[in-house]
Amino acid sequence: MKKLLLFILFIVPFSLVWAQDVVQEVSNAIKAGNAKQLATYFHPSVDLTIRQNEGTYSKAQAEQVVQNFFSSNKPTSYKSNHTGSSTDGSRYVIGRMESSTGSFRVYMLLKNISGKELIQTLRFEVSE
């Protein structure tokens, strides 16, 4: 019992730091307009919404669609405004991306798959 308690006390803080690092890496990729780096965190099947175009794409297809979006809407800044989690262990991040063509509300749903947080849903919606 004592070993289990020590294990939990040791692992939990590191898992929280790891989870935060994923959000930071994703944020950095969006800020840089780097679809390739962002795609490293994509689930094999991504629900993607860009403006009002929705679809489910493979990881490679989603990377291409996001790259095209970043090419047309070069990010100038990105800030995560709100994060939360659900009982099933998934997390969401809501942020705002400023680009050369306007502002976008960014929504991400990250699911824990085999111990790794991956983006299952990604939305870039025009912000008003």
C-alpha positions in Angstrom: 0.0 0.0 0.0 2.8 2.3 0.9 4.5 1.7 -2.4 1.3 2.3 -4.3 0.9 5.7 -2.6 4.4 6.7 -3.3 4.0 5.6 -6.9 0.8 7.8 -7.3 2.4 10.7 -5.6 5.4 10.5 -7.9 3.5 9.8 -11.2 0.5 12.2 -11.0 2.6 15.4 -11.0 4.6 14.3 -14.0 1.5 13.3 -15.9 0.0 16.7 -15.3 3.2 18.3 -16.6 3.2 16.0 -19.7 -0.5 16.9 -20.4 0.3 20.6 -20.2 3.3 20.2 -22.5 1.0 18.7 -25.2 -1.2 21.8 -25.0 1.8 24.0 -25.2 3.3 22.2 -28.2 -0.1 22.3 -30.0 -0.3 26.1 -29.2 3.2 26.7 -30.5 2.4 24.8 -33.7 -0.7 26.9 -34.3 1.2 30.1 -33.5 3.8 29.2 -36.1 1.3 28.0 -38.7 3.1 24.6 -38.7 0.6 22.0 -39.8 3.3 19.3 -39.8 4.1 19.8 -36.2 0.4 20.1 -35.3 -0.3 16.8 -37.1 2.0 14.9 -34.8 -0.8 15.2 -32.2 -3.6 14.2 -34.6 -5.7 11.1 -33.9 -5.6 8.7 -36.9 -9.1 10.0 -37.7 -9.7 13.8 -37.2 -13.0 15.6 -37.2 -12.0 18.9 -38.8 -14.0 22.1 -39.2 -12.5 25.1 -41.0 -14.9 28.0 -41.2 -18.1 26.2 -42.2 -16.5 23.2 -44.0 -16.7 20.0 -41.9 -15.4 16.6 -42.5 -13.7 13.6 -41.0 -10.2 13.1 -42.4 -7.3 10.8 -42.0 -4.3 12.2 -40.2 -2.4 12.9 -43.5 -5.5 14.5 -45.1 -6.2 16.7 -42.1 -2.6 17.9 -42.1 -3.0 18.9 -45.8 -6.3 20.7 -45.1 -4.8 22.6 -42.1 -1.7 23.5 -44.2 -3.9 25.0 -46.9 -5.8 26.9 -44.2 -2.6 28.2 -42.6 -1.3 29.2 -46.1 -4.4 31.3 -46.7 -4.7 32.6 -43.1 -1.2 33.0 -41.8 -1.3 33.0 -38.0 0.1 36.0 -36.3 -0.8 34.9 -32.7 -2.6 32.2 -30.8 -3.7 32.1 -27.1 -5.4 29.3 -25.2 -8.2 30.9 -23.3 -9.9 28.0 -21.6 -9.1 24.3 -20.9 -11.2 21.7 -19.2 -11.6 17.9 -18.9 -14.4 15.4 -18.8 -15.0 12.3 -16.8 -13.8 10.0 -19.6 -10.4 11.6 -19.5 -10.6 13.7 -22.6 -9.7 17.4 -22.5 -10.7 20.4 -24.5 -9.0 23.6 -25.3 -10.6 26.8 -26.5 -8.4 29.5 -27.9 -8.2 32.4 -30.3 -6.0 32.6 -33.3 -5.3 36.0 -35.0 -4.3 35.7 -38.6 -3.5 37.9 -41.6 -7.2 37.6 -42.6 -9.0 37.9 -39.3 -9.7 36.2 -36.0 -10.6 32.5 -35.5 -12.0 30.7 -32.4 -10.1 27.5 -32.1 -11.6 24.4 -30.4 -9.7 21.2 -29.8 -10.8 17.9 -28.2 -7.9 15.7 -27.1 -8.5 12.1 -26.2 -6.1 9.9 -24.3 -5.2 7.0 -26.6 -2.8 4.4 -25.2 -1.4 6.9 -22.8 -0.9 9.7 -25.4 -3.2 12.7 -25.8 -4.2 13.1 -29.4 -6.4 15.7 -31.2 -9.7 14.0 -32.2 -11.6 17.2 -33.0 -10.2 20.5 -34.3 -12.3 23.6 -35.3 -11.3 26.9 -36.7 -14.4 29.1 -36.7 -14.6 32.8 -37.7 -14.6 34.9 -34.6 -17.0 37.8 -34.4 
